[in-house]
């Protein structure tokens, strides 16, 4: 069993700094910053604070990559765009219309 959760925070930060995959590194850094903000470098604190401000400014959740998640309003807007701008067959139109009705309940 891996007991890395028991390691001192300085050791955890060293491991995170060695990560090569940018997605894992970003996620691990966020976890550390949420739990140990005082241990972060000034650059990490600045980046994390910007991430929090942007997330809270739009009140839209973000996925693990930091991209905004699809919201109900955004989905409805995308459906309208597809219905009005693309040449689609009746079956596709019916699916989009049904989905739109479902979202509007």
MOFENMO-V485650 format. One record per residue. RES is the residue in one letter. PHI is phi in radians with two decimals (none if undefined). OMEGA is omega in degrees with one decimal (* if undefined). NEAR is the number of other C-alpha atoms within 10 Angstrom. Layout:
BEGIN
{{RES/PHI/OMEGA/NEAR} {RES/PHI/OMEGA/NEAR}}
END
This chain:
BEGIN
{{X/none/-179.7/3} {X/-1.45/-179.5/5} {X/-1.85/-176.7/6} {X/-1.08/178.3/11} {X/-1.16/179.4/8} {X/-1.56/-177.0/9} {X/-1.18/175.9/9} {X/-1.08/-176.5/9} {X/-1.03/179.8/15} {X/-1.06/177.7/11} {X/-1.17/178.6/12} {X/-1.10/179.5/16} {X/-1.11/177.7/16} {X/-1.07/178.9/10} {X/-1.12/-179.9/13} {X/-1.07/-179.5/17} {X/-1.12/179.7/12} {X/-1.55/-179.1/9} {X/-1.09/-179.9/13} {X/-1.60/-177.2/9} {X/-1.26/-176.1/8} {X/-1.11/179.5/10} {X/-1.19/178.0/13} {X/-1.09/-179.3/14} {X/-1.12/179.7/16} {X/-1.11/-179.8/16} {X/-1.14/-179.7/15} {X/-1.10/178.7/18} {X/-1.11/178.3/20} {X/-1.08/179.7/18} {X/-1.09/179.9/12} {X/-1.11/-177.8/17} {X/-1.17/176.8/19} {X/-1.18/-175.1/11} {X/-1.71/-177.5/11} {X/-2.40/-175.3/12} {X/-1.05/-178.9/14} {X/-1.23/-178.6/11} {X/-1.56/-175.1/14} {X/-1.40/174.0/16} {X/-1.24/178.1/11} {X/-1.00/179.1/10} {X/-1.14/178.9/9} {X/-1.15/178.6/15} {X/-1.08/179.7/16} {X/-1.10/-179.8/12} {X/-1.10/-179.1/13} {X/-1.18/178.0/19} {X/-1.10/175.9/13} {X/-1.09/178.2/12} {X/-1.04/-180.0/15} {X/-1.12/-179.6/11} {X/-1.08/-179.7/12} {X/-1.12/-179.7/13} {X/-1.10/-176.9/16} {X/-1.39/-179.0/11} {X/-1.09/-177.0/9} {X/-1.64/-178.6/9} {X/0.93/178.2/10} {X/-2.06/178.4/14} {X/-1.08/177.6/14} {X/-1.98/176.8/14} {X/-1.50/-175.4/10} {X/-1.15/178.3/12} {X/-1.55/-178.2/11} {X/1.63/177.6/13} {X/-1.41/178.0/11} {X/-1.17/176.1/14} {X/-1.36/178.1/12} {X/-1.26/177.7/13} {X/-1.83/179.0/11} {X/-1.03/-179.2/12} {X/-1.11/178.5/11} {X/-1.15/178.5/11} {X/-1.09/178.3/14} {X/-1.08/178.0/18} {X/-1.13/178.6/13} {X/-1.12/177.9/15} {X/-1.08/178.8/17} {X/-1.05/178.9/14} {X/-1.08/179.0/11} {X/-1.10/-179.3/15} {X/-1.14/-174.6/16} {X/-1.63/-171.3/10} {X/-1.92/-177.2/9} {X/-1.85/172.6/8} {X/-1.53/-178.4/10} {X/-2.23/-179.7/12} {X/-1.42/-175.3/8} {X/-1.11/179.7/9} {X/-1.09/178.1/9} {X/-1.13/178.5/13} {X/-1.09/179.0/15} {X/-1.12/179.4/13} {X/-1.09/179.5/11} {X/-1.12/179.4/18} {X/-1.13/178.0/16} {X/-1.10/179.2/12} {X/-1.12/178.6/14} {X/-1.08/177.9/18} {X/-1.06/179.2/11} {X/-1.07/-179.5/9} {X/-1.16/-176.6/12} {X/-1.47/179.3/10} {X/-1.13/*/5}}
END
